[in-house]
Amino acid sequence: MGSGKSALGALVAEQAGVPFLDLDLMIENEAGMSIADIVATSGEAAFRALESRLLPEALQPGAVAALGGGAAVDDSNWRLIGERALSVFVDVSFQRLWERIAGAPHRPLAAGRSRADMNALFQQRLPRYEQSTYRVDGDRPLADIAVEVLKLWRK
């Protein structure tokens, strides 16, 4: 959450001339409401179920996909990601993430949570992120990260 996955994915896809799929946007389109509204009305479990159901659509061959920060945490999702995609961990310091997400109303899993709570969530998810096929330093300009990701993708 807040690492720049969506902006990076869109840039990489544009530069590669391939489709870009944002799982969060796919979820919102399917539900006809924002993720914040899904979580508020149906709960996080319903959001995660929809996320898991739509994940296979997001992992199209030859496309770039941005997945929500929690999508990879689910073991079944992670297996599917490993089977269908090269995963890239956009490694951003917690301090930078916090600066981006603190007080952001469109981030329902961060809304009302303290810095300590968000850091705990980050630390909980980090071991899974570190299992990604590739890891890139996300504390750099977006264009530089995109160049690196394109090189990794074309290996």
C-alpha positions as CSV (number, residue, x, y, z in Angstrom):
1,M,0.0,0.0,0.0
2,G,1.5,3.3,-1.2
3,S,4.5,1.8,-2.9
4,G,3.5,3.2,-6.3
5,K,2.6,-0.2,-7.8
6,S,-0.2,1.2,-9.9
7,A,1.7,4.2,-11.3
8,L,4.8,2.0,-11.9
9,G,2.7,-0.8,-13.6
10,A,1.0,1.7,-15.9
11,L,4.3,3.2,-16.9
12,V,6.0,-0.1,-17.5
13,A,3.0,-1.3,-19.6
14,E,3.0,1.9,-21.6
15,Q,6.7,1.6,-22.3
16,A,6.5,-2.1,-23.2
17,G,3.4,-1.5,-25.4
18,V,1.3,-4.1,-23.5
19,P,-1.9,-4.1,-21.5
20,F,-2.0,-2.8,-17.9
21,L,-4.4,-4.3,-15.4
22,D,-4.9,-2.9,-12.0
23,L,-6.6,-5.4,-9.7
24,D,-8.0,-2.8,-7.4
25,L,-9.7,-1.0,-10.3
26,M,-11.0,-4.4,-11.6
27,I,-12.5,-5.0,-8.1
28,E,-14.2,-1.6,-8.1
29,N,-15.6,-2.1,-11.6
30,E,-17.0,-5.5,-10.7
31,A,-18.5,-4.3,-7.4
32,G,-19.7,-1.0,-8.8
33,M,-18.2,0.8,-5.8
34,S,-14.9,1.9,-4.3
35,I,-12.8,-0.5,-2.3
36,A,-13.5,1.8,0.7
37,D,-17.2,1.3,0.2
38,I,-16.9,-2.5,-0.3
39,V,-15.0,-2.8,3.0
40,A,-17.4,-0.4,4.8
41,T,-20.5,-2.2,3.6
42,S,-19.4,-5.8,3.3
43,G,-16.2,-6.1,5.3
44,E,-12.6,-6.9,4.4
45,A,-13.4,-10.6,4.0
46,A,-15.8,-9.8,1.1
47,F,-13.2,-7.6,-0.5
48,R,-10.5,-10.3,-0.2
49,A,-12.9,-12.9,-1.7
50,L,-13.6,-10.6,-4.7
51,E,-9.9,-10.0,-5.0
52,S,-9.1,-13.7,-5.1
53,R,-11.9,-14.3,-7.7
54,L,-10.6,-11.6,-10.0
55,L,-6.9,-12.3,-9.6
56,P,-6.7,-14.9,-12.5
57,E,-8.1,-12.2,-14.9
58,A,-5.4,-9.8,-13.8
59,L,-2.6,-12.2,-14.5
60,Q,-3.0,-12.3,-18.3
61,P,0.1,-13.5,-20.2
62,G,2.0,-10.6,-21.7
63,A,0.3,-7.9,-19.5
64,V,1.5,-5.9,-16.6
65,A,-0.6,-6.2,-13.5
66,A,-0.7,-4.1,-10.3
67,L,-2.0,-6.1,-7.4
68,G,-3.2,-4.7,-4.1
69,G,-0.8,-4.9,-1.2
70,G,-2.7,-7.7,0.5
71,A,-3.3,-9.9,-2.6
72,A,0.0,-11.8,-2.3
73,V,-0.5,-12.6,1.4
74,D,-3.2,-15.3,0.7
75,D,-1.3,-18.5,0.0
76,S,-3.6,-19.6,-2.8
77,N,-3.2,-16.2,-4.5
78,W,0.6,-16.4,-4.0
79,R,0.7,-19.9,-5.7
80,L,-1.3,-18.5,-8.6
81,I,1.0,-15.5,-8.9
82,G,4.0,-17.8,-8.9
83,E,2.5,-20.0,-11.7
84,R,1.4,-17.2,-14.0
85,A,3.7,-14.2,-13.4
86,L,7.1,-12.7,-12.6
87,S,6.5,-10.9,-9.3
88,V,8.3,-7.6,-8.5
89,F,8.5,-6.3,-4.9
90,V,8.7,-2.5,-5.0
91,D,10.7,-2.1,-1.9
92,V,9.9,1.3,-0.3
93,S,10.9,2.3,3.2
94,F,8.1,2.3,5.8
95,Q,8.7,6.0,6.4
96,R,8.0,6.8,2.7
97,L,4.9,4.5,2.7
98,W,3.6,6.2,5.8
99,E,4.1,9.7,4.3
100,R,2.0,8.6,1.3
101,I,-0.8,6.8,3.0
102,A,-1.3,8.6,6.4
103,G,-4.8,10.2,6.3
104,A,-5.6,9.0,2.8
105,P,-9.4,8.5,2.8
106,H,-9.3,6.2,-0.3
107,R,-7.1,3.7,1.6
108,P,-9.7,1.9,3.8
109,L,-7.2,-0.5,5.4
110,A,-5.1,2.5,6.5
111,A,-8.0,4.8,7.6
112,G,-8.0,5.4,11.3
113,R,-5.0,3.2,11.9
114,S,-2.0,4.5,13.8
115,R,1.6,4.6,12.4
116,A,2.4,1.6,14.7
117,D,-0.6,-0.4,13.4
118,M,0.4,0.2,9.8
119,N,4.1,-0.6,10.5
120,A,2.9,-3.9,12.1
121,L,0.9,-4.7,8.9
122,F,3.9,-3.8,6.8
123,Q,6.2,-6.1,8.8
124,Q,3.6,-8.9,8.7
125,R,3.4,-8.7,4.9
126,L,7.1,-8.1,4.3
127,P,8.3,-11.8,4.4
128,R,5.9,-12.6,1.5
129,Y,6.9,-9.6,-0.5
130,E,10.5,-10.7,-0.1
131,Q,9.7,-14.0,-1.8
132,S,9.0,-12.2,-5.1
133,T,10.9,-13.1,-8.2
134,Y,12.5,-9.6,-8.2
135,R,13.0,-6.8,-5.8
136,V,13.5,-3.2,-6.9
137,D,14.4,-0.1,-4.9
138,G,11.2,1.9,-4.8
139,D,12.7,4.9,-3.1
140,R,13.8,6.4,-6.5
141,P,12.2,8.3,-9.3
142,L,9.4,6.3,-11.0
143,A,11.0,6.5,-14.4
144,D,14.2,4.9,-13.1
145,I,12.3,2.1,-11.4
146,A,10.3,1.5,-14.7
147,V,13.6,1.1,-16.7
148,E,14.8,-1.5,-14.2
149,V,11.5,-3.4,-14.2
150,L,11.5,-3.5,-18.0
151,K,15.0,-4.9,-18.0
152,L,14.0,-7.6,-15.6
153,W,10.9,-8.4,-17.5
154,R,12.8,-8.8,-20.8
155,K,15.5,-11.2,-19.3
